[in-house]
Amino acid sequence: MTVTGILDIALIIAFVSASLAQIIAMIRLLKGPCTGDRILAIDTMTVNAIALIVLLGLAGGTGLYFEGALLFAMLGFVSTVAYARFVLRGDIIE
């Protein structure tokens, strides 16, 4: 088996794993017993989406997706912190 074939198999396994993790996080988002669980599920879904974007960049052989994943990571972090502050304090900006 060549290196390219092994890389293709590894990408397929990674895509399936990240997609399964995304589905499980979505189930936690829908069934979460409290708001904290839902916030963590949204953050987990952001991380899984970043993983899928990076894997798409690896599969396509282009670096454009990596820049998009970086922007998505920064936006995801800020939105998670803002949502958690809103739930805890009822106000985002002090």
C-alpha positions as CSV (number, residue, x, y, z in Angstrom):
1,M,0.0,0.0,0.0
2,T,1.3,3.4,-0.9
3,V,1.6,6.5,1.3
4,T,-1.2,8.2,-0.6
5,G,-3.5,5.3,0.0
6,I,-2.8,5.3,3.7
7,L,-3.4,9.0,3.8
8,D,-6.7,8.6,2.1
9,I,-7.8,6.0,4.6
10,A,-6.7,8.2,7.5
11,L,-8.7,11.1,6.1
12,I,-11.8,9.0,5.7
13,I,-11.5,7.7,9.3
14,A,-10.9,11.3,10.5
15,F,-13.9,12.6,8.6
16,V,-16.1,9.9,10.0
17,S,-14.8,10.4,13.6
18,A,-15.3,14.2,13.5
19,S,-18.8,13.9,11.9
20,L,-19.8,11.4,14.6
21,A,-18.5,13.7,17.3
22,Q,-20.5,16.6,15.7
23,I,-23.7,14.5,15.8
24,I,-23.1,13.5,19.4
25,A,-22.6,17.1,20.4
26,M,-25.8,18.1,18.5
27,I,-27.7,15.5,20.5
28,R,-26.3,17.0,23.7
29,L,-27.3,20.4,22.6
30,L,-30.9,19.3,22.0
31,K,-31.2,17.1,25.1
32,G,-29.0,19.0,27.5
33,P,-30.6,19.2,31.0
34,C,-29.2,22.6,31.8
35,T,-27.9,25.7,30.0
36,G,-24.3,24.9,30.9
37,D,-24.5,21.7,29.0
38,R,-25.9,23.5,26.0
39,I,-23.1,26.1,26.1
40,L,-20.4,23.3,26.2
41,A,-22.2,21.5,23.4
42,I,-22.1,24.6,21.2
43,D,-18.4,25.0,22.0
44,T,-17.7,21.4,21.2
45,M,-19.6,21.7,17.9
46,T,-17.4,24.7,17.1
47,V,-14.3,22.7,17.7
48,N,-15.6,19.8,15.6
49,A,-16.5,22.2,12.8
50,I,-13.0,23.5,12.8
51,A,-11.7,20.0,12.6
52,L,-13.9,19.3,9.6
53,I,-12.8,22.5,7.9
54,V,-9.1,21.5,8.4
55,L,-9.7,18.0,7.1
56,L,-11.4,19.4,4.1
57,G,-8.4,21.6,3.5
58,L,-6.1,18.5,3.8
59,A,-8.3,16.5,1.4
60,G,-8.4,19.3,-1.1
61,G,-4.8,20.2,-0.8
62,T,-5.3,23.9,-0.4
63,G,-4.3,26.3,2.3
64,L,-7.4,28.5,2.0
65,Y,-9.4,26.4,4.4
66,F,-6.8,26.8,7.2
67,E,-7.3,30.5,7.2
68,G,-11.1,30.0,7.4
69,A,-10.6,27.6,10.3
70,L,-8.5,30.1,12.1
71,L,-11.2,32.8,11.7
72,F,-13.9,30.4,12.7
73,A,-11.9,29.5,15.9
74,M,-11.5,33.1,16.9
75,L,-15.2,33.8,16.3
76,G,-16.2,30.6,18.1
77,F,-14.2,31.4,21.2
78,V,-15.5,35.0,21.5
79,S,-19.1,33.9,21.0
80,T,-18.8,31.1,23.6
81,V,-17.4,33.5,26.1
82,A,-20.1,36.1,25.3
83,Y,-22.9,33.6,25.6
84,A,-21.6,32.2,28.9
85,R,-21.3,35.8,30.3
86,F,-24.9,36.5,29.2
87,V,-26.2,33.4,30.9
88,L,-24.4,34.1,34.1
89,R,-24.8,37.8,34.4
90,G,-27.6,38.8,32.0
91,D,-25.3,41.3,30.5
92,I,-22.4,40.9,28.0
93,I,-20.8,44.3,28.2
94,E,-20.1,45.8,31.6
